[in-house]
Amino acid sequence: MSNKQQNAQLRTVRVYRKFISFRILKNKECKFIGSFYKLSQLPKDNRPHIAFAGRSNVGKSSLLNKLTGRKKLAKVSQTPGKTRALNFFLIDDKFYYVDLPGYGYAKVSKTERDSWGELINDYLAESDNLVGLMLLLDIRREPNTEDIQLLDWLVENNLPCIPVLTKADKLTRDKINRKVFQIKNDYGLQAIPFSTVNGTGKDELTKGIKELLVMKN
């Protein structure tokens, strides 16, 4: 095969991968697979994982519901800290959304908080199928110690991360832009303002997830 033919073949593969990535993120089929408390319990297939992490009251369940267009895919609790396992959702039979336990909730025992932290750490460090993490941050608040520790770990370990600034409808455009600039300046990451109320950021986040899946391919 000539170099020209090889280059043409490579271009065809790239186009095909991009085409596939746009098809698989239709969110037409979204199914809850299960809640897992140990890594040994996780699905054994090689489908890629997109994980969602953040403080227990940052709005992960609401974001997942908005992103998939399902009102009750992920349960929205009035009590923070209810997610205590790795919750897996199969999207279009192609890849998983993984809802990680929320951290920073004070009204549980230290032992229980430590067990959640250990589960999250083990998953992030050992999962071969994890292609990226959406780190949810309340746009109205400064990142806390746990947020910063997780951001630092992600950067140091070269795990692709998209900071998602939730509750963006609560701030003016000027304040939103300042927060986006702050994250970019401090961590070199492009944050996405997001609102489950008016849909701000949904298209941008969907595009970011597609790009991570293309990288996996």
C-alpha positions, 0 to 999 in steps of 0.5 A: 500500500502506498503512502497516499493510500495509507493516509487516505485510509487513516483519514477515513478512519478518523472521519468514521470515528467522529461519525460514530461519536456523534451517533452514540451521544444521542441519549435515546437509550439511557438505562440504569445498570446498578449501584456498585460498592466495590471495583470487583462488581463493576461491568466487565465489558470495555465500554468507555466510562464518563464519570461525574464527581462533585460535592454532595449538593452540587447537582449531579443528579439534576445535571445527568437528567438534563443531559440525557433528557430524562426527568428521573434517570438519576434520582434527585434527593432533597438530602445531600449525600445519598449517592454512596456507590458508583452508579452506572448508566448505559447510554445508547448501549455504547458507553457509561455515565458513572455518578460518583459519590458526592463528597463533603457532606458533614452529616455522615460519620467520618468512617462512612465519608472515608469509605466513599473517598477510598472508593472514588480514589480506587476507581479513578486510579484503577479504572482502565475504561475511564476516559474523562471526568466531569468535575461539578463545581457550584459557580457561586462558591469558591472550590473547597479543599476537596475540590482543589485536591481532586483537581490537582490529582486529575492534572497530575495524573493527566486524566482529562477533566472538564470543570462544569460550573453548575447553577449558572442561572444564579449569576450574571454573565460578567460573574460567570465569565470571571469564574471561567477565567479563574478556573482557566488561569489556575488549572489550565482547564476550560470550564463550562457554565451549566444550568439545569433551569435554562439549559445553558451549557448542555450543548457545550458539555455534550460536545466535550463528552463526544471529544473524549469518546473520540480520543478513546477510539 
